[in-house]
Amino acid sequence: MAPLLFGLEEEVFITEPGRPTLQSLYYLARLLWRDPADYYTHTACNFTRGKDLRFGLMSGIEISTRAFTEIPTLLADLERRRRELAAVCSGLIVPVGHLFDREEPTNICGMHVHISGFPDRERAYRNLVYFLPLLALLVINSPVAGNRYYGRSYRWAEAFAIGPLRGDRRYRFQDLIESKRLGTLEIRVFDPVWDLARIRILLECIQAILMADADYPGDIKVYNSLRLKVAREGYIEELRPVYRDLTRLLPVPEDLFRRTPADTVKELWLQEGTLATYAALDNAYRNGILKPRPLRPGKVSWPLMLAGFCGYYLPRMPYNIKKVWSEW
């Protein structure tokens, strides 16, 4: 069997210090002009929509890897891009699915995994559907909304850009799609997480599932009946047989599903509050240490916002138009 090909898109918030601002475009401009040939197509910016616009226009930003057959090589590429983003960014880099202070279903960040190279697309889709509610727990990370504990993932349960699976696999806003633009299977359900070790295990699980010479009973109706419950409650009883099937393919400690990143972030938020948790997540993203540190003094600058708009958003507009057109 030919090796699978993996790519990863990682979205994160940049807060100043508590909310994203259009200054995020300035950081992307610095990244773009550092390496235009690479970052013209391997970055993106997102904006809020509808009623959420009253709280601010800017949402998260995205960095994406190239496509690789080897998981360690992909992770090395992601780690390099994280370092380069951190080097140009003075705001707090916050890898969570949803910010804590409000309920904004269009103000979200995700981590999308693209896979291609499998010989049997139907089997690949069904097998991923079967394991997906369990796999999501490895990186589930959106526990707070509206200054209240929501569950494991507000984003998974409430966000506009994902949703229950449909018969039309090319419909964009669902948890697992066939990408029109790239021709890949794109897993959209995952939250962003600081922990590269968990991302590695997640990718290894996906690889083992897609390389298995087995058919699993992936059913859209079953998946859709589980997704909200898992998003709220985490490792539920219905996932135990799925976990047992996974361990026959790859030995993964059950505690990784029982205790999720969302549980860790919730505890930190209850102890330290919102801004300290954002600072800890920024520290973990930059340095691998999930521990609050003093906030650096900083201010939002309209000239920098304008520089970001002119130096990043406008130059990439033709590519964005082409990308959106091809996805729809």
N, C-alpha and C positions, 0 to 999 in steps of 0.2 A: 504494500500500500504506500502511495506517495505521502510525504509528510504534510501535515496540516500547516496552514499559514494563518498566523495570528496578527491582529493589529488592535490597538487600544486607544480610545479617546477618553481623556480625563478632564472633567469640568470641576472648577473650584471657584469659590467666592474670594474676592479681595475686598476686605472691609477697611473703612477709614474712620474710626476704628470699629464702629458697630454696624455700619451699612455699606454696601457697595456704592461707588460713585463712578461717574464717567472718567475719572482719572485712571480707571482700569485700562482704558484705551491707550493711555500714554505708556503704560508698562508693556502692552502688546506692541506698540510702535517701536519701543526700544528693542524688544525681542525680534521683531520683524527685520529691522535694519541691521541687527547684529549678523543675521544670516538670511537674506531675502529669499534665496533659492529654496531654503528649507521651510522657513516659518510662514511663507506666503500661503502654503497649503496645509501646514501643520499647526495652525492656531485658529481660534474663532472667538467671537464674542456673542453673548446672548443678552436679550432685553426682556423686561417684563411686558405683560399684555393686559388689556382690558382694565378691570377694576384695580388690579395691582399697580397700575401706573401712578396712582395717587401717592404711593409710598416711595416712588423713585423709579427711574427708567432702567438703570443698570442692573443686570443680574450677574451671572457667572462668566468666566472666561474658560477657554479650552486649549489644552495642548494635546497633540496626538502623536503616536509613534509611527514609525514605518512598519511595514509588514515583515514578519520574521517566522521562520520555521522552528527556531529554538527559543524556548521560554526564557532562559537566562539572558539571551541577547536582547530580547524585547524589554525585559526589566532593566537592563543596563541602559537602554535607550531612554526609557521612561525616567530613570533616575537622573540621567544627564539633563534631560529637558526640565525636570524639577529644579535642578541646581541653577540652570540658566534663567528660569523664571524668577527664582528667589533672588538672583543677583541683580535683577533690574527692578525689583518690586520693593517699595518701602511700606506698603500696607500689610495687613494681616492676611495671610493665605489660609483660608478656612475650608478644608475638605470635608464637607457634610452635604447631605442631600437637600437640606432646607435650613434657613436661618431660624433663630429661636424666638425673635421678638414679635413676629406677626404670623398670621396664616395667609400665605400667598401661593396658591397652587401653580402660578406661572413663574415664580421666582425660585428656581430649583437648579441643582447640579446633579449630574449623573456620571457614571463610568460605563462606557459602551465597549463591548468586546466584539470584534469582527473575526469570523472564521471562514476559511475557504479551503478547498483541496480535498474534501471528503467525496468518496465515490458515489454514495447513495444519499442524496439530499433529503428524501422522505424519511429514511431511518434517522438521519442526523437530527432533523427537526423533532420527530417524535421522542427520541431519547432525551434531547435537551428539555422538552416540555415536561417530561416525567421528573427530571432531577432539579428543575429550575427553582421551585420554592425552597428546596434545601440549600442549593448553591447560593441563593441570594443572602442567606444568613451569614455567610462567611465575611461579607463586607457591608452588611446592613447598618445604616449610620445616619438616621434622621429622626432622633427621638423627641425633639421638642418643637412645638409650634404655638404661637400666641402666648409665649411665656408659660406654657403648661406642658407637662409630660404627655406625649401622644401615644407612644408605643415604640416599636422598633423603627418604623419608617413612615413618617408623614408623606414623604415624597412618593413612595410606592403606592400608598393607598389613595392619595388625593391629587397627585400632580396631573397636569393636562397632557404632557408630552409622552406619557406611557399609558398603559391601561390593559384591560382584559384582552386576551387573545381572540382573534376573529378568524372567520373562514378565509378572508382575504389576507394572506400573509404579507402582502406588499403595502398594506395600509400602514402608514408610518408610525402613528402614535399608539403603539402597543408594546408589550414587554419583550417580545421576540419577533423579529421581522426578517423577511428576505429583502435586502437592500436593493432598490432599483438602480441606484447610482454605482454601487461597487460590486454587485452580484454576490455579496457575502451573506451568511447568516449573521445578523446583528442582534446581540443580546443587549437590550436597553434598560433592563430592570435594575441593574446594580447601582448602589450608591457609591460615591467616591469615598475613599478611606486613605488615611495616612500610612497605613501599615503595609509595606512592600512584601513582607513575608506572607500575609494573608492573600494578597493579590497573586503571589506565586502559587500558593496552594489552590486557589480558585482556578487559575489557568491549567494547572496540572490535572485537576478534576475534570475540567471541560475536555482536555486532551484525552484522558482515559475513557471518558464516556463516548467520545466520537470515534475512538479507535477500537472500541469493544466490538467483538463479533457477536452481538446480541441485540435482540429487539425488546425494548421496554414499553410498557403500556402508557405512553404519553397521550393524554386525552385533554383536549382544550376545556371541556366542561369541568373536569376534575381540577385542572389547574386554576380555572377562574373561581371555583368554589373555595379554593385554599388561599388565594393571594391576599385578601383583606385580613383574614384570620392570622396568617403568618406575619403580615406587616404590623399587626397590633401586638400579637402574643409571642412571636418568635418560634421556638422549637416545640411545636405541638405534637401530640401523640400520633397524628396521621403521617408525620414525617419519619417516624422511627423505622418502618420497613424500607423506606427510600434510603435512609442512611445505611441500613444493613446491605442493601444492594450496592451502594457506593463503595463500601469497604471491601467488597469482593473484587472491585476493580483497582482500588487504591487505599492503602491504610491511612485514614484521616482521623485524628482524635475527636471524639464526640463532643468534648468540651468546646471546641471551636464553633460549634453550632449552638450549644447551650448558652455560652457567654459570648455575646456579640460585641462588636465595636460600639453599637448603640447603648449597650449596658454600661460600658466604660465611660462614654461621653455623658450619659445621664447622671452617673454618680459624680463626675467632675463638676457638672453644671449645678447640681444640688449643693455641693460643698463650696464652690468658688464663685458661682454666678456666670453670667453670659460672657462678659468681656474677658474675664480670666480664662474661660474655656476656649474662646477664640484664640487667645494668646498661646494657650497650651497646644492647640491644634496647629497653629502656625509654627511653633517650635518643633512639633513632631514632623511636620511636612518638610521643614528646612533641615533639621538636625537629627530626627529620629527619636526625640525625647518628648514624650507627652507630659509636659510639666509647665504650668504657667510661668511666665517671666514678665518683668516690667514692660509696660507698653512704651514703645519709642515715641517721642514727641513728633508730631507731624501735622500737616494741614492740607486741606484740599485746595488746589490751585486751578482757577479757571483757565489761565494760560496753558497749563499742562493738559487740561481736558481738551482744549482747542487743538493743541499739538497732537494729541492722540487721535482726534477725529480726522485731522488733515494728514497725519503721518501713518495711520493704520486703517481707519474705517474707509476713507475715500479710495486709497489705492487698491483695497481688496474688494471694492464693490462689484466690479465685473465678475470676479471669481464667485462671490456670494450669490449673485443673480444666477449664474450658470449652475451652481451647486443646488440651489433651491429648485430651479426648473427641472433638473435631472432627478431630484428626489420625489417630485410630485407627478 
